[in-house]
Amino acid sequence: MKKIFTLCLVAFAFVLGTQNIEAQSKTQALEIQTKTIAKDLKKELSLDDSQEALLARAMYAKELAYVEVLDKNSDMKNQATKDALAKIDTKFKRRLMEILSPEQFKKFSALQHKLRK
């Protein structure tokens, strides 16, 4: 009986560990993706190294917040979900305005608009 209990406990710990590794893997992939995009934007927007790093962090924070909201409620028609995503977008826009010059922000907005089409 003691061996069965120990085996179940080990199996449970393994399952929890696997879920944690999967979550870490997703966040690492997201971080790599945002850094890559920031690196590409560095050329497009004429960013310095500091701006590139701040932009990458801001994009990562935005995407992570999106994931958290959509994990709780993936229904995009839900008003609470729409409001939460709009709040994230507003916060991201304010952060970009702090990081980028007005000229760079205008270019970024144009690129973003172009990609949405």
PDB file as gemmi writes it, atoms N, CA and C in Angstrom:
CRYST1    1.000    1.000    1.000  90.00  90.00  90.00 P 1                      
ATOM      1  N   MET A   1       0.829  -1.187   0.000  1.00  0.00           N  
ATOM      2  CA  MET A   1       0.000   0.000   0.000  1.00  0.00           C  
ATOM      3  C   MET A   1       0.884   1.265   0.000  1.00  0.00           C  
ATOM      4  N   LYS A   2       1.947   1.215   0.781  1.00  0.00           N  
ATOM      5  CA  LYS A   2       2.854   2.352   0.873  1.00  0.00           C  
ATOM      6  C   LYS A   2       3.536   2.609  -0.469  1.00  0.00           C  
ATOM      7  N   LYS A   3       3.888   1.543  -1.202  1.00  0.00           N  
ATOM      8  CA  LYS A   3       4.542   1.683  -2.497  1.00  0.00           C  
ATOM      9  C   LYS A   3       3.578   2.282  -3.525  1.00  0.00           C  
ATOM     10  N   ILE A   4       2.325   1.869  -3.472  1.00  0.00           N  
ATOM     11  CA  ILE A   4       1.321   2.399  -4.403  1.00  0.00           C  
ATOM     12  C   ILE A   4       1.125   3.901  -4.158  1.00  0.00           C  
ATOM     13  N   PHE A   5       1.044   4.284  -2.885  1.00  0.00           N  
ATOM     14  CA  PHE A   5       0.867   5.686  -2.525  1.00  0.00           C  
ATOM     15  C   PHE A   5       2.065   6.509  -3.016  1.00  0.00           C  
ATOM     16  N   THR A   6       3.265   5.984  -2.822  1.00  0.00           N  
ATOM     17  CA  THR A   6       4.478   6.667  -3.252  1.00  0.00           C  
ATOM     18  C   THR A   6       4.497   6.807  -4.777  1.00  0.00           C  
ATOM     19  N   LEU A   7       4.111   5.740  -5.476  1.00  0.00           N  
ATOM     20  CA  LEU A   7       4.073   5.763  -6.932  1.00  0.00           C  
ATOM     21  C   LEU A   7       3.075   6.822  -7.427  1.00  0.00           C  
ATOM     22  N   CYS A   8       1.905   6.903  -6.816  1.00  0.00           N  
ATOM     23  CA  CYS A   8       0.903   7.902  -7.191  1.00  0.00           C  
ATOM     24  C   CYS A   8       1.420   9.313  -6.934  1.00  0.00           C  
ATOM     25  N   LEU A   9       2.103   9.492  -5.822  1.00  0.00           N  
ATOM     26  CA  LEU A   9       2.656  10.793  -5.478  1.00  0.00           C  
ATOM     27  C   LEU A   9       3.720  11.224  -6.491  1.00  0.00           C  
ATOM     28  N   VAL A  10       4.575  10.299  -6.883  1.00  0.00           N  
ATOM     29  CA  VAL A  10       5.609  10.589  -7.878  1.00  0.00           C  
ATOM     30  C   VAL A  10       4.971  10.910  -9.228  1.00  0.00           C  
ATOM     31  N   ALA A  11       3.950  10.153  -9.612  1.00  0.00           N  
ATOM     32  CA  ALA A  11       3.270  10.401 -10.880  1.00  0.00           C  
ATOM     33  C   ALA A  11       2.601  11.775 -10.874  1.00  0.00           C  
ATOM     34  N   PHE A  12       1.996  12.141  -9.766  1.00  0.00           N  
ATOM     35  CA  PHE A  12       1.352  13.450  -9.637  1.00  0.00           C  
ATOM     36  C   PHE A  12       2.382  14.571  -9.751  1.00  0.00           C  
ATOM     37  N   ALA A  13       3.507  14.399  -9.098  1.00  0.00           N  
ATOM     38  CA  ALA A  13       4.579  15.403  -9.165  1.00  0.00           C  
ATOM     39  C   ALA A  13       5.105  15.525 -10.594  1.00  0.00           C  
ATOM     40  N   PHE A  14       5.192  14.419 -11.297  1.00  0.00           N  
ATOM     41  CA  PHE A  14       5.661  14.419 -12.679  1.00  0.00           C  
ATOM     42  C   PHE A  14       4.699  15.214 -13.570  1.00  0.00           C  
ATOM     43  N   VAL A  15       3.404  14.995 -13.389  1.00  0.00           N  
ATOM     44  CA  VAL A  15       2.395  15.709 -14.183  1.00  0.00           C  
ATOM     45  C   VAL A  15       2.488  17.211 -13.923  1.00  0.00           C  
ATOM     46  N   LEU A  16       2.613  17.601 -12.665  1.00  0.00           N  
ATOM     47  CA  LEU A  16       2.734  19.024 -12.335  1.00  0.00           C  
ATOM     48  C   LEU A  16       3.996  19.619 -12.942  1.00  0.00           C  
ATOM     49  N   GLY A  17       5.065  18.887 -12.891  1.00  0.00           N  
ATOM     50  CA  GLY A  17       6.329  19.355 -13.464  1.00  0.00           C  
ATOM     51  C   GLY A  17       6.242  19.520 -14.966  1.00  0.00           C  
ATOM     52  N   THR A  18       5.547  18.620 -15.634  1.00  0.00           N  
ATOM     53  CA  THR A  18       5.378  18.684 -17.084  1.00  0.00           C  
ATOM     54  C   THR A  18       4.581  19.925 -17.476  1.00  0.00           C  
ATOM     55  N   GLN A  19       3.534  20.227 -16.722  1.00  0.00           N  
ATOM     56  CA  GLN A  19       2.728  21.412 -17.010  1.00  0.00           C  
ATOM     57  C   GLN A  19       3.558  22.681 -16.832  1.00  0.00           C  
ATOM     58  N   ASN A  20       4.394  22.702 -15.813  1.00  0.00           N  
ATOM     59  CA  ASN A  20       5.239  23.864 -15.559  1.00  0.00           C  
ATOM     60  C   ASN A  20       6.242  24.058 -16.695  1.00  0.00           C  
ATOM     61  N   ILE A  21       6.819  22.977 -17.176  1.00  0.00           N  
ATOM     62  CA  ILE A  21       7.780  23.045 -18.279  1.00  0.00           C  
ATOM     63  C   ILE A  21       7.094  23.533 -19.547  1.00  0.00           C  
ATOM     64  N   GLU A  22       5.871  23.066 -19.788  1.00  0.00           N  
ATOM     65  CA  GLU A  22       5.125  23.497 -20.972  1.00  0.00           C  
ATOM     66  C   GLU A  22       4.853  24.999 -20.917  1.00  0.00           C  
ATOM     67  N   ALA A  23       4.463  25.496 -19.760  1.00  0.00           N  
ATOM     68  CA  ALA A  23       4.201  26.934 -19.600  1.00  0.00           C  
ATOM     69  C   ALA A  23       5.483  27.739 -19.806  1.00  0.00           C  
ATOM     70  N   GLN A  24       6.594  27.259 -19.264  1.00  0.00           N  
ATOM     71  CA  GLN A  24       7.872  27.946 -19.443  1.00  0.00           C  
ATOM     72  C   GLN A  24       8.273  27.960 -20.911  1.00  0.00           C  
ATOM     73  N   SER A  25       8.016  26.862 -21.602  1.00  0.00           N  
ATOM     74  CA  SER A  25       8.354  26.760 -23.012  1.00  0.00           C  
ATOM     75  C   SER A  25       7.574  27.794 -23.827  1.00  0.00           C  
ATOM     76  N   LYS A  26       6.290  27.955 -23.514  1.00  0.00           N  
ATOM     77  CA  LYS A  26       5.470  28.936 -24.230  1.00  0.00           C  
ATOM     78  C   LYS A  26       5.966  30.352 -23.987  1.00  0.00           C  
ATOM     79  N   THR A  27       6.293  30.675 -22.750  1.00  0.00           N  
ATOM     80  CA  THR A  27       6.750  32.031 -22.452  1.00  0.00           C  
ATOM     81  C   THR A  27       8.123  32.301 -23.068  1.00  0.00           C  
ATOM     82  N   GLN A  28       8.969  31.284 -23.113  1.00  0.00           N  
ATOM     83  CA  GLN A  28      10.281  31.462 -23.742  1.00  0.00           C  
ATOM     84  C   GLN A  28      10.121  31.691 -25.245  1.00  0.00           C  
ATOM     85  N   ALA A  29       9.216  30.957 -25.874  1.00  0.00           N  
ATOM     86  CA  ALA A  29       8.966  31.134 -27.303  1.00  0.00           C  
ATOM     87  C   ALA A  29       8.413  32.529 -27.573  1.00  0.00           C  
ATOM     88  N   LEU A  30       7.538  32.987 -26.702  1.00  0.00           N  
ATOM     89  CA  LEU A  30       6.966  34.327 -26.828  1.00  0.00           C  
ATOM     90  C   LEU A  30       8.043  35.399 -26.682  1.00  0.00           C  
ATOM     91  N   GLU A  31       8.949  35.193 -25.741  1.00  0.00           N  
ATOM     92  CA  GLU A  31      10.042  36.143 -25.529  1.00  0.00           C  
ATOM     93  C   GLU A  31      10.961  36.205 -26.747  1.00  0.00           C  
ATOM     94  N   ILE A  32      11.281  35.062 -27.299  1.00  0.00           N  
ATOM     95  CA  ILE A  32      12.144  35.011 -28.488  1.00  0.00           C  
ATOM     96  C   ILE A  32      11.464  35.704 -29.660  1.00  0.00           C  
ATOM     97  N   GLN A  33      10.177  35.459 -29.809  1.00  0.00           N  
ATOM     98  CA  GLN A  33       9.420  36.063 -30.900  1.00  0.00           C  
ATOM     99  C   GLN A  33       9.399  37.594 -30.785  1.00  0.00           C  
ATOM    100  N   THR A  34       9.147  38.100 -29.592  1.00  0.00           N  
ATOM    101  CA  THR A  34       9.091  39.558 -29.425  1.00  0.00           C  
ATOM    102  C   THR A  34      10.467  40.195 -29.618  1.00  0.00           C  
ATOM    103  N   LYS A  35      11.518  39.514 -29.194  1.00  0.00           N  
ATOM    104  CA  LYS A  35      12.873  40.046 -29.414  1.00  0.00           C  
ATOM    105  C   LYS A  35      13.204  40.090 -30.898  1.00  0.00           C  
ATOM    106  N   THR A  36      12.774  39.082 -31.636  1.00  0.00           N  
ATOM    107  CA  THR A  36      13.015  39.039 -33.073  1.00  0.00           C  
ATOM    108  C   THR A  36      12.272  40.165 -33.783  1.00  0.00           C  
ATOM    109  N   ILE A  37      11.028  40.376 -33.392  1.00  0.00           N  
ATOM    110  CA  ILE A  37      10.244  41.455 -33.996  1.00  0.00           C  
ATOM    111  C   ILE A  37      10.875  42.807 -33.666  1.00  0.00           C  
ATOM    112  N   ALA A  38      11.297  42.982 -32.418  1.00  0.00           N  
ATOM    113  CA  ALA A  38      11.938  44.244 -32.019  1.00  0.00           C  
ATOM    114  C   ALA A  38      13.219  44.475 -32.816  1.00  0.00           C  
ATOM    115  N   LYS A  39      13.948  43.412 -33.068  1.00  0.00           N  
ATOM    116  CA  LYS A  39      15.186  43.528 -33.853  1.00  0.00           C  
ATOM    117  C   LYS A  39      14.868  43.977 -35.281  1.00  0.00           C  
ATOM    118  N   ASP A  40      13.801  43.422 -35.854  1.00  0.00           N  
ATOM    119  CA  ASP A  40      13.388  43.835 -37.199  1.00  0.00           C  
ATOM    120  C   ASP A  40      12.913  45.291 -37.197  1.00  0.00           C  
ATOM    121  N   LEU A  41      12.188  45.669 -36.155  1.00  0.00           N  
ATOM    122  CA  LEU A  41      11.693  47.040 -36.060  1.00  0.00           C  
ATOM    123  C   LEU A  41      12.824  48.042 -35.831  1.00  0.00           C  
ATOM    124  N   LYS A  42      13.913  47.577 -35.264  1.00  0.00           N  
ATOM    125  CA  LYS A  42      15.061  48.458 -35.033  1.00  0.00           C  
ATOM    126  C   LYS A  42      15.512  49.082 -36.348  1.00  0.00           C  
ATOM    127  N   LYS A  43      15.554  48.288 -37.388  1.00  0.00           N  
ATOM    128  CA  LYS A  43      15.968  48.780 -38.706  1.00  0.00           C  
ATOM    129  C   LYS A  43      14.897  49.693 -39.308  1.00  0.00           C  
ATOM    130  N   GLU A  44      13.639  49.250 -39.217  1.00  0.00           N  
ATOM    131  CA  GLU A  44      12.528  49.998 -39.823  1.00  0.00           C  
ATOM    132  C   GLU A  44      12.333  51.371 -39.179  1.00  0.00           C  
ATOM    133  N   LEU A  45      12.492  51.423 -37.851  1.00  0.00           N  
ATOM    134  CA  LEU A  45      12.185  52.649 -37.111  1.00  0.00           C  
ATOM    135  C   LEU A  45      13.427  53.429 -36.684  1.00  0.00           C  
ATOM    136  N   SER A  46      14.601  52.937 -37.035  1.00  0.00           N  
ATOM    137  CA  SER A  46      15.873  53.569 -36.634  1.00  0.00           C  
ATOM    138  C   SER A  46      15.974  53.692 -35.114  1.00  0.00           C  
ATOM    139  N   LEU A  47      15.791  52.571 -34.429  1.00  0.00           N  
ATOM    140  CA  LEU A  47      15.844  52.542 -32.968  1.00  0.00           C  
ATOM    141  C   LEU A  47      17.277  52.387 -32.491  1.00  0.00           C  
ATOM    142  N   ASP A  48      17.578  52.933 -31.317  1.00  0.00           N  
ATOM    143  CA  ASP A  48      18.866  52.643 -30.703  1.00  0.00           C  
ATOM    144  C   ASP A  48      18.710  51.366 -29.865  1.00  0.00           C  
ATOM    145  N   ASP A  49      19.800  50.884 -29.288  1.00  0.00           N  
ATOM    146  CA  ASP A  49      19.773  49.618 -28.544  1.00  0.00           C  
ATOM    147  C   ASP A  49      18.829  49.680 -27.345  1.00  0.00           C  
ATOM    148  N   SER A  50      18.815  50.794 -26.668  1.00  0.00           N  
ATOM    149  CA  SER A  50      17.958  50.965 -25.502  1.00  0.00           C  
ATOM    150  C   SER A  50      16.480  50.907 -25.897  1.00  0.00           C  
ATOM    151  N   GLN A  51      16.130  51.606 -26.974  1.00  0.00           N  
ATOM    152  CA  GLN A  51      14.754  51.588 -27.450  1.00  0.00           C  
ATOM    153  C   GLN A  51      14.340  50.185 -27.894  1.00  0.00           C  
ATOM    154  N   GLU A  52      15.258  49.496 -28.538  1.00  0.00           N  
ATOM    155  CA  GLU A  52      14.969  48.130 -28.988  1.00  0.00           C  
ATOM    156  C   GLU A  52      14.640  47.231 -27.793  1.00  0.00           C  
ATOM    157  N   ALA A  53      15.456  47.320 -26.753  1.00  0.00           N  
ATOM    158  CA  ALA A  53      15.234  46.495 -25.564  1.00  0.00           C  
ATOM    159  C   ALA A  53      13.920  46.859 -24.873  1.00  0.00           C  
ATOM    160  N   LEU A  54      13.646  48.142 -24.750  1.00  0.00           N  
ATOM    161  CA  LEU A  54      12.397  48.581 -24.114  1.00  0.00           C  
ATOM    162  C   LEU A  54      11.181  48.173 -24.940  1.00  0.00           C  
ATOM    163  N   LEU A  55      11.305  48.269 -26.255  1.00  0.00           N  
ATOM    164  CA  LEU A  55      10.216  47.860 -27.134  1.00  0.00           C  
ATOM    165  C   LEU A  55       9.959  46.361 -27.018  1.00  0.00           C  
ATOM    166  N   ALA A  56      11.023  45.573 -26.987  1.00  0.00           N  
ATOM    167  CA  ALA A  56      10.874  44.120 -26.847  1.00  0.00           C  
ATOM    168  C   ALA A  56      10.172  43.780 -25.533  1.00  0.00           C  
ATOM    169  N   ARG A  57      10.550  44.450 -24.438  1.00  0.00           N  
ATOM    170  CA  ARG A  57       9.909  44.194 -23.145  1.00  0.00           C  
ATOM    171  C   ARG A  57       8.435  44.592 -23.166  1.00  0.00           C  
ATOM    172  N   ALA A  58       8.152  45.720 -23.787  1.00  0.00           N  
ATOM    173  CA  ALA A  58       6.761  46.185 -23.853  1.00  0.00           C  
ATOM    174  C   ALA A  58       5.900  45.225 -24.682  1.00  0.00           C  
ATOM    175  N   MET A  59       6.445  44.751 -25.790  1.00  0.00           N  
ATOM    176  CA  MET A  59       5.692  43.800 -26.630  1.00  0.00           C  
ATOM    177  C   MET A  59       5.496  42.477 -25.902  1.00  0.00           C  
ATOM    178  N   TYR A  60       6.524  42.038 -25.193  1.00  0.00           N  
ATOM    179  CA  TYR A  60       6.427  40.797 -24.432  1.00  0.00           C  
ATOM    180  C   TYR A  60       5.359  40.915 -23.346  1.00  0.00           C  
ATOM    181  N   ALA A  61       5.357  42.026 -22.643  1.00  0.00           N  
ATOM    182  CA  ALA A  61       4.360  42.239 -21.585  1.00  0.00           C  
ATOM    183  C   ALA A  61       2.951  42.253 -22.175  1.00  0.00           C  
ATOM    184  N   LYS A  62       2.799  42.893 -23.329  1.00  0.00           N  
ATOM    185  CA  LYS A  62       1.484  42.940 -23.989  1.00  0.00           C  
ATOM    186  C   LYS A  62       1.022  41.542 -24.378  1.00  0.00           C  
ATOM    187  N   GLU A  63       1.897  40.794 -25.029  1.00  0.00           N  
ATOM    188  CA  GLU A  63       1.521  39.455 -25.485  1.00  0.00           C  
ATOM    189  C   GLU A  63       1.232  38.525 -24.310  1.00  0.00           C  
ATOM    190  N   LEU A  64       2.018  38.637 -23.263  1.00  0.00           N  
ATOM    191  CA  LEU A  64       1.791  37.819 -22.073  1.00  0.00           C  
ATOM    192  C   LEU A  64       0.442  38.160 -21.435  1.00  0.00           C  
ATOM    193  N   ALA A  65       0.109  39.441 -21.383  1.00  0.00           N  
ATOM    194  CA  ALA A  65      -1.185  39.865 -20.845  1.00  0.00           C  
ATOM    195  C   ALA A  65      -2.323  39.343 -21.721  1.00  0.00           C  
ATOM    196  N   TYR A  66      -2.138  39.371 -23.039  1.00  0.00           N  
ATOM    197  CA  TYR A  66      -3.138  38.804 -23.953  1.00  0.00           C  
ATOM    198  C   TYR A  66      -3.366  37.322 -23.642  1.00  0.00           C  
ATOM    199  N   VAL A  67      -2.283  36.590 -23.495  1.00  0.00           N  
ATOM    200  CA  VAL A  67      -2.381  35.151 -23.222  1.00  0.00           C  
ATOM    201  C   VAL A  67      -3.148  34.907 -21.921  1.00  0.00           C  
ATOM    202  N   GLU A  68      -2.836  35.675 -20.895  1.00  0.00           N  
ATOM    203  CA  GLU A  68      -3.514  35.509 -19.611  1.00  0.00           C  
ATOM    204  C   GLU A  68      -5.010  35.774 -19.732  1.00  0.00           C  
ATOM    205  N   VAL A  69      -5.383  36.829 -20.444  1.00  0.00           N  
ATOM    206  CA  VAL A  69      -6.803  37.150 -20.621  1.00  0.00           C  
ATOM    207  C   VAL A  69      -7.499  36.058 -21.423  1.00  0.00           C  
ATOM    208  N   LEU A  70      -6.874  35.630 -22.518  1.00  0.00           N  
ATOM    209  CA  LEU A  70      -7.504  34.641 -23.381  1.00  0.00           C  
ATOM    210  C   LEU A  70      -7.515  33.242 -22.766  1.00  0.00           C  
ATOM    211  N   ASP A  71      -6.600  32.964 -21.844  1.00  0.00           N  
ATOM    212  CA  ASP A  71      -6.636  31.691 -21.126  1.00  0.00           C  
ATOM    213  C   ASP A  71      -7.851  31.633 -20.201  1.00  0.00           C  
ATOM    214  N   LYS A  72      -8.210  32.783 -19.638  1.00  0.00           N  
ATOM    215  CA  LYS A  72      -9.373  32.841 -18.749  1.00  0.00           C  
ATOM    216  C   LYS A  72     -10.675  32.772 -19.525  1.00  0.00           C  
ATOM    217  N   ASN A  73     -10.717  33.450 -20.680  1.00  0.00           N  
ATOM    218  CA  ASN A  73     -11.933  33.483 -21.480  1.00  0.00           C  
ATOM    219  C   ASN A  73     -11.550  33.705 -22.930  1.00  0.00           C  
ATOM    220  N   SER A  74     -11.632  32.653 -23.723  1.00  0.00           N  
ATOM    221  CA  SER A  74     -11.206  32.740 -25.114  1.00  0.00           C  
ATOM    222  C   SER A  74     -12.316  33.222 -26.045  1.00  0.00           C  
ATOM    223  N   ASP A  75     -13.495  33.523 -25.497  1.00  0.00           N  
ATOM    224  CA  ASP A  75     -14.607  34.007 -26.302  1.00  0.00           C  
ATOM    225  C   ASP A  75     -14.388  35.479 -26.650  1.00  0.00           C  
ATOM    226  N   MET A  76     -14.016  35.741 -27.896  1.00  0.00           N  
ATOM    227  CA  MET A  76     -13.706  37.102 -28.322  1.00  0.00           C  
ATOM    228  C   MET A  76     -14.955  37.979 -28.420  1.00  0.00           C  
ATOM    229  N   LYS A  77     -16.140  37.363 -28.372  1.00  0.00           N  
ATOM    230  CA  LYS A  77     -17.381  38.137 -28.419  1.00  0.00           C  
ATOM    231  C   LYS A  77     -17.805  38.603 -27.026  1.00  0.00           C  
ATOM    232  N   ASN A  78     -17.188  38.059 -26.009  1.00  0.00           N  
ATOM    233  CA  ASN A  78     -17.496  38.431 -24.627  1.00  0.00           C  
ATOM    234  C   ASN A  78     -17.021  39.857 -24.380  1.00  0.00           C  
ATOM    235  N   GLN A  79     -17.907  40.690 -23.845  1.00  0.00           N  
ATOM    236  CA  GLN A  79     -17.570  42.103 -23.637  1.00  0.00           C  
ATOM    237  C   GLN A  79     -16.434  42.280 -22.634  1.00  0.00           C  
ATOM    238  N   ALA A  80     -16.394  41.453 -21.603  1.00  0.00           N  
ATOM    239  CA  ALA A  80     -15.324  41.557 -20.608  1.00  0.00           C  
ATOM    240  C   ALA A  80     -13.968  41.265 -21.249  1.00  0.00           C  
ATOM    241  N   THR A  81     -13.934  40.292 -22.149  1.00  0.00           N  
ATOM    242  CA  THR A  81     -12.694  39.959 -22.854  1.00  0.00           C  
ATOM    243  C   THR A  81     -12.280  41.119 -23.761  1.00  0.00           C  
ATOM    244  N   LYS A  82     -13.240  41.670 -24.489  1.00  0.00           N  
ATOM    245  CA  LYS A  82     -12.949  42.808 -25.364  1.00  0.00           C  
ATOM    246  C   LYS A  82     -12.412  43.987 -24.558  1.00  0.00           C  
ATOM    247  N   ASP A  83     -13.044  44.253 -23.421  1.00  0.00           N  
ATOM    248  CA  ASP A  83     -12.610  45.370 -22.575  1.00  0.00           C  
ATOM    249  C   ASP A  83     -11.193  45.149 -22.040  1.00  0.00           C  
ATOM    250  N   ALA A  84     -10.924  43.923 -21.614  1.00  0.00           N  
ATOM    251  CA  ALA A  84      -9.593  43.612 -21.080  1.00  0.00           C  
ATOM    252  C   ALA A  84      -8.522  43.765 -22.154  1.00  0.00           C  
ATOM    253  N   LEU A  85      -8.807  43.299 -23.362  1.00  0.00           N  
ATOM    254  CA  LEU A  85      -7.843  43.413 -24.456  1.00  0.00           C  
ATOM    255  C   LEU A  85      -7.661  44.875 -24.870  1.00  0.00           C  
ATOM    256  N   ALA A  86      -8.745  45.644 -24.863  1.00  0.00           N  
ATOM    257  CA  ALA A  86      -8.647  47.067 -25.193  1.00  0.00           C  
ATOM    258  C   ALA A  86      -7.797  47.807 -24.165  1.00  0.00           C  
ATOM    259  N   LYS A  87      -7.937  47.423 -22.901  1.00  0.00           N  
ATOM    260  CA  LYS A  87      -7.142  48.037 -21.837  1.00  0.00           C  
ATOM    261  C   LYS A  87      -5.654  47.722 -22.032  1.00  0.00           C  
ATOM    262  N   ILE A  88      -5.361  46.492 -22.413  1.00  0.00           N  
ATOM    263  CA  ILE A  88      -3.974  46.093 -22.681  1.00  0.00           C  
ATOM    264  C   ILE A  88      -3.415  46.903 -23.847  1.00  0.00           C  
ATOM    265  N   ASP A  89      -4.214  47.054 -24.911  1.00  0.00           N  
ATOM    266  CA  ASP A  89      -3.770  47.826 -26.081  1.00  0.00           C  
ATOM    267  C   ASP A  89      -3.499  49.282 -25.728  1.00  0.00           C  
ATOM    268  N   THR A  90      -4.365  49.859 -24.907  1.00  0.00           N  
ATOM    269  CA  THR A  90      -4.192  51.251 -24.493  1.00  0.00           C  
ATOM    270  C   THR A  90      -2.910  51.424 -23.680  1.00  0.00           C  
ATOM    271  N   LYS A  91      -2.680  50.502 -22.769  1.00  0.00           N  
ATOM    272  CA  LYS A  91      -1.465  50.548 -21.947  1.00  0.00           C  
ATOM    273  C   LYS A  91      -0.218  50.400 -22.827  1.00  0.00           C  
ATOM    274  N   PHE A  92      -0.280  49.504 -23.809  1.00  0.00           N  
ATOM    275  CA  PHE A  92       0.832  49.290 -24.725  1.00  0.00           C  
ATOM    276  C   PHE A  92       1.102  50.552 -25.545  1.00  0.00           C  
ATOM    277  N   LYS A  93       0.035  51.188 -26.034  1.00  0.00           N  
ATOM    278  CA  LYS A  93       0.187  52.405 -26.829  1.00  0.00           C  
ATOM    279  C   LYS A  93       0.839  53.515 -26.003  1.00  0.00           C  
ATOM    280  N   ARG A  94       0.404  53.660 -24.746  1.00  0.00           N  
ATOM    281  CA  ARG A  94       1.017  54.666 -23.875  1.00  0.00           C  
ATOM    282  C   ARG A  94       2.496  54.376 -23.663  1.00  0.00           C  
ATOM    283  N   ARG A  95       2.817  53.110 -23.484  1.00  0.00           N  
ATOM    284  CA  ARG A  95       4.219  52.723 -23.276  1.00  0.00           C  
ATOM    285  C   ARG A  95       5.046  53.013 -24.525  1.00  0.00           C  
ATOM    286  N   LEU A  96       4.480  52.722 -25.691  1.00  0.00           N  
ATOM    287  CA  LEU A  96       5.199  53.011 -26.935  1.00  0.00           C  
ATOM    288  C   LEU A  96       5.466  54.494 -27.096  1.00  0.00           C  
ATOM    289  N   MET A  97       4.514  55.307 -26.700  1.00  0.00           N  
ATOM    290  CA  MET A  97       4.681  56.751 -26.815  1.00  0.00           C  
ATOM    291  C   MET A  97       5.793  57.260 -25.896  1.00  0.00           C  
ATOM    292  N   GLU A  98       6.049  56.532 -24.817  1.00  0.00           N  
ATOM    293  CA  GLU A  98       7.155  56.877 -23.923  1.00  0.00           C  
ATOM    294  C   GLU A  98       8.505  56.456 -24.518  1.00  0.00           C  
ATOM    295  N   ILE A  99       8.501  55.330 -25.216  1.00  0.00           N  
ATOM    296  CA  ILE A  99       9.740  54.749 -25.737  1.00  0.00           C  
ATOM    297  C   ILE A  99      10.161  55.398 -27.055  1.00  0.00           C  
ATOM    298  N   LEU A 100       9.213  55.596 -27.949  1.00  0.00           N  
ATOM    299  CA  LEU A 100       9.501  56.054 -29.305  1.00  0.00           C  
ATOM    300  C   LEU A 100       9.346  57.571 -29.435  1.00  0.00           C  
ATOM    301  N   SER A 101      10.072  58.113 -30.383  1.00  0.00           N  
ATOM    302  CA  SER A 101       9.873  59.523 -30.725  1.00  0.00           C  
ATOM    303  C   SER A 101       8.553  59.630 -31.499  1.00  0.00           C  
ATOM    304  N   PRO A 102       7.989  60.825 -31.621  1.00  0.00           N  
ATOM    305  CA  PRO A 102       6.740  60.968 -32.384  1.00  0.00           C  
ATOM    306  C   PRO A 102       6.852  60.440 -33.820  1.00  0.00           C  
ATOM    307  N   GLU A 103       7.993  60.679 -34.441  1.00  0.00           N  
ATOM    308  CA  GLU A 103       8.237  60.192 -35.804  1.00  0.00           C  
ATOM    309  C   GLU A 103       8.245  58.654 -35.842  1.00  0.00           C  
ATOM    310  N   GLN A 104       8.956  58.047 -34.902  1.00  0.00           N  
ATOM    311  CA  GLN A 104       9.042  56.592 -34.836  1.00  0.00           C  
ATOM    312  C   GLN A 104       7.670  55.993 -34.530  1.00  0.00           C  
ATOM    313  N   PHE A 105       6.924  56.633 -33.648  1.00  0.00           N  
ATOM    314  CA  PHE A 105       5.596  56.133 -33.300  1.00  0.00           C  
ATOM    315  C   PHE A 105       4.675  56.172 -34.517  1.00  0.00           C  
ATOM    316  N   LYS A 106       4.784  57.227 -35.301  1.00  0.00           N  
ATOM    317  CA  LYS A 106       3.977  57.342 -36.518  1.00  0.00           C  
ATOM    318  C   LYS A 106       4.317  56.219 -37.495  1.00  0.00           C  
ATOM    319  N   LYS A 107       5.610  55.949 -37.675  1.00  0.00           N  
ATOM    320  CA  LYS A 107       6.041  54.853 -38.551  1.00  0.00           C  
ATOM    321  C   LYS A 107       5.540  53.506 -38.025  1.00  0.00           C  
ATOM    322  N   PHE A 108       5.652  53.314 -36.694  1.00  0.00           N  
ATOM    323  CA  PHE A 108       5.196  52.068 -36.081  1.00  0.00           C  
ATOM    324  C   PHE A 108       3.698  51.880 -36.316  1.00  0.00           C  
ATOM    325  N   SER A 109       2.921  52.931 -36.115  1.00  0.00           N  
ATOM    326  CA  SER A 109       1.479  52.858 -36.318  1.00  0.00           C  
ATOM    327  C   SER A 109       1.139  52.521 -37.759  1.00  0.00           C  
ATOM    328  N   ALA A 110       1.874  53.110 -38.704  1.00  0.00           N  
ATOM    329  CA  ALA A 110       1.656  52.823 -40.120  1.00  0.00           C  
ATOM    330  C   ALA A 110       1.971  51.363 -40.435  1.00  0.00           C  
ATOM    331  N   LEU A 111       3.068  50.860 -39.894  1.00  0.00           N  
ATOM    332  CA  LEU A 111       3.425  49.454 -40.104  1.00  0.00           C  
ATOM    333  C   LEU A 111       2.378  48.525 -39.498  1.00  0.00           C  
ATOM    334  N   GLN A 112       1.923  48.856 -38.319  1.00  0.00           N  
ATOM    335  CA  GLN A 112       0.913  48.046 -37.638  1.00  0.00           C  
ATOM    336  C   GLN A 112      -0.385  48.035 -38.445  1.00  0.00           C  
ATOM    337  N   HIS A 113      -0.778  49.184 -38.946  1.00  0.00           N  
ATOM    338  CA  HIS A 113      -1.991  49.299 -39.759  1.00  0.00           C  
ATOM    339  C   HIS A 113      -1.852  48.484 -41.047  1.00  0.00           C  
ATOM    340  N   LYS A 114      -0.676  48.557 -41.657  1.00  0.00           N  
ATOM    341  CA  LYS A 114      -0.406  47.817 -42.892  1.00  0.00           C  
ATOM    342  C   LYS A 114      -0.492  46.308 -42.656  1.00  0.00           C  
ATOM    343  N   LEU A 115       0.021  45.837 -41.521  1.00  0.00           N  
ATOM    344  CA  LEU A 115      -0.002  44.401 -41.224  1.00  0.00           C  
ATOM    345  C   LEU A 115      -1.405  43.889 -40.919  1.00  0.00           C  
ATOM    346  N   ARG A 116      -2.261  44.748 -40.404  1.00  0.00           N  
ATOM    347  CA  ARG A 116      -3.632  44.332 -40.087  1.00  0.00           C  
ATOM    348  C   ARG A 116      -4.471  44.121 -41.335  1.00  0.00           C  
ATOM    349  N   LYS A 117      -4.100  44.748 -42.449  1.00  0.00           N  
ATOM    350  CA  LYS A 117      -4.867  44.610 -43.694  1.00  0.00           C  
ATOM    351  C   LYS A 117      -4.616  43.329 -44.371  1.00  0.00           C  
TER     352      LYS A 117                                                      
END                                                                             
